């Protein structure tokens, strides 16, 4: 016989199971990449930016959150990494001249040609952290 004395118990159990097992949906053949960017071992200052992963056959872009965390999904492979992180947005002033926000990480990391950062990602979940100097 089924007891309905605690009908909320099933809902609570379902939420607990989902919290433990529900993460990003990773399809076969995909790599979920997440991590944190730090600067000289410390959290990056609050800002705005992106992390770009570039390979000969694929490009992945992840928004960098104000706490330095990021996540994206892309095909497995070897990637060169560029990180652009600034204290705001670039904008155009009234005279039509671009005004650039200040870089919060060394400028060399902003281009895959000058950045020495790389990432190897495999199918499934990957944690990749970058400590910039």
Secondary structure, DSSP 8 states (H G I E B T S, - for coil): ----TTTHHHHHHHHHHHHHH------TTEEEEEEEEEETTEE--S-EEEEEEE-SS-EEEEEE-TTSEEEEEEESEEEEEEEEEESS--EE-TTS-EE---BSS-GGGGSTTT---EEEE-SEEEE--EEE-
